Amino acid sequence: MNSKSQSNGCLAVQMEDARHCLTDLAKRGLVISSVEIGGRQEVPRIKISTTYLEPGGLRGELRGTKHLNGKAVTIHALKHHNCQVEWEVSS
């Protein structure tokens, strides 16, 4: 199998994983802000918009803190249905 076929196969798997994850997140009533598939990451990255620490019952790990317009914002993430799901919460 050549590298292009292998790359397309990985991309197809990531798209299917993202579809499953997006379906579940939608059932939880969450708002999707972005989806990243392919590139350097091994799994799709999905960002959700929320003001809650545990949106839709998801319990993520604290990944870091950044400052946005003078306010601290914590970044949370978890692996969900073979995807990296991330969200930010204002402190």
Phi, psi and chi 1 to 4 in degrees:
 res  aa     phi    psi   chi1   chi2   chi3   chi4
   1 MET       -  129.8 -176.9 -178.6  -81.2      -
   2 ASN   -80.8  168.9   65.8   31.9      -      -
   3 SER   -65.9  -31.3   64.0      -      -      -
   4 LYS   -68.4  -42.4 -174.1  171.8 -176.7  173.0
   5 SER   -64.1  -40.7  -64.7      -      -      -
   6 GLN   -64.5  -41.9 -155.4  169.2   23.3      -
   7 SER   -63.7  -43.5  176.7      -      -      -
   8 ASN   -64.4  -36.9  -73.2  -18.1      -      -
   9 GLY   -64.4  -43.0      -      -      -      -
  10 CYS   -63.7  -40.6  -68.9      -      -      -
  11 LEU   -64.2  -41.0 -173.0   58.5      -      -
  12 ALA   -63.0  -40.5      -      -      -      -
  13 VAL   -64.3  -44.0  169.0      -      -      -
  14 GLN   -62.5  -39.4  -76.8 -168.8   16.9      -
  15 MET   -65.0  -39.9  -69.9 -179.8   71.1      -
  16 GLU   -66.9  -42.0 -173.3   64.3   17.5      -
  17 ASP   -60.9  -43.4  -71.3  -18.2      -      -
  18 ALA   -63.0  -40.1      -      -      -      -
  19 ARG   -61.0  -44.9 -174.4 -176.8   68.8   78.1
  20 HIS   -62.6  -43.8  -74.7  -69.0      -      -
  21 CYS   -65.9  -45.7 -170.0      -      -      -
  22 LEU   -61.8  -38.3  -70.4  167.9      -      -
  23 THR   -61.4  -45.4  -60.2      -      -      -
  24 ASP   -66.5  -42.4 -176.6   67.7      -      -
  25 LEU   -63.3  -38.4  -64.7  173.6      -      -
  26 ALA   -64.9  -39.7      -      -      -      -
  27 LYS   -62.0  -28.6  -73.6  178.5 -176.1  175.7
  28 ARG   -82.9   -3.0  -66.9  169.3 -177.2 -100.1
  29 GLY    78.5   23.9      -      -      -      -
  30 LEU   -91.6  151.5  -60.6  172.9      -      -
  31 VAL   -99.0  124.6  176.6      -      -      -
  32 ILE   -87.7  128.3  -50.9  -57.3      -      -
  33 SER  -101.4  -28.8   59.9      -      -      -
  34 SER  -162.2  156.3   70.0      -      -      -
  35 VAL  -134.7  128.6  177.9      -      -      -
  36 GLU  -120.8  124.0  -62.6  173.1   18.3      -
  37 ILE  -127.8  139.5  -63.3  174.6      -      -
  38 GLY    86.5 -158.7      -      -      -      -
  39 GLY    70.8 -144.3      -      -      -      -
  40 ARG   -80.8  -26.0  -67.1 -176.0 -172.8  167.5
  41 GLN   -74.0  146.1   65.5 -112.2   16.8      -
  42 GLU   -83.3  -21.7  -65.8  179.0   13.6      -
  43 VAL  -128.3  154.7  -62.6      -      -      -
  44 PRO   -62.1  146.1  -20.2   30.9      -      -
  45 ARG  -112.3  124.4 -179.9 -169.0  -67.3  170.2
  46 ILE  -120.3  126.6  -60.6  172.8      -      -
  47 LYS  -106.5  135.9  -66.6 -175.5 -180.0 -179.3
  48 ILE  -115.6  152.1   57.0  175.8      -      -
  49 SER   -98.2  123.3  -62.9      -      -      -
  50 THR  -161.1  160.9 -175.4      -      -      -
  51 THR  -113.2    3.7   56.1      -      -      -
  52 TYR  -100.5  147.7  -59.8  105.3      -      -
  53 LEU   -70.7  -36.2 -170.1   56.0      -      -
  54 GLU  -124.6   74.1  -64.5 -179.7    1.4      -
  55 PRO   -67.8  132.2   26.3  -33.3      -      -
  56 GLY    57.8   25.2      -      -      -      -
  57 GLY    83.9    3.2      -      -      -      -
  58 LEU   -78.9  135.5  -60.3  175.8      -      -
  59 ARG  -118.9  102.1  -59.0 -178.9  107.6 -173.8
  60 GLY   -98.5  170.7      -      -      -      -
  61 GLU   -94.2  149.6  -63.0  177.1   -4.1      -
  62 LEU   -70.6  122.7  178.8   62.4      -      -
  63 ARG  -102.6  -18.6  -67.5  -65.3  173.3  131.6
  64 GLY   162.8  179.2      -      -      -      -
  65 THR  -133.6  142.3  -56.0      -      -      -
  66 LYS  -137.0  163.1   67.1 -179.8 -176.9  179.6
  67 HIS  -109.7  128.7  -67.0  -80.6      -      -
  68 LEU  -130.7  116.2 -171.5   63.4      -      -
  69 ASN    53.5   41.7  -61.9  -32.3      -      -
  70 GLY    79.1    2.2      -      -      -      -
  71 LYS  -112.5  142.4  -70.1 -174.5  176.9 -177.1
  72 ALA   -78.4  135.2      -      -      -      -
  73 VAL  -125.9  126.4  175.5      -      -      -
  74 THR   -95.7  142.3   56.7      -      -      -
  75 ILE  -107.5  125.5  -57.9  163.9      -      -
  76 HIS  -117.8  149.9  -58.7  -93.0      -      -
  77 ALA  -154.3  157.0      -      -      -      -
  78 LEU  -155.3  160.1   80.0  145.7      -      -
  79 LYS   -90.6  127.0 -169.0  150.4 -173.3  176.4
  80 HIS  -141.5  119.5 -174.1   68.7      -      -
  81 HIS    50.9   46.6  -70.8  -77.0      -      -
  82 ASN    63.2   26.6 -113.5    8.0      -      -
  83 CYS  -129.7  154.6  -65.4      -      -      -
  84 GLN   -93.1  115.2  176.9   78.3   16.4      -
  85 VAL  -105.5  128.0  179.1      -      -      -
  86 GLU  -128.1  151.5  -61.2  178.5   -0.6      -
  87 TRP  -154.0  158.2   63.8   95.4      -      -
  88 GLU  -118.1  141.6  -61.4  175.6   -6.1      -
  89 VAL  -129.3  128.8  179.3      -      -      -
  90 SER   -70.7  137.1  -63.9      -      -      -
  91 SER   -87.5      -  -58.4      -      -      -
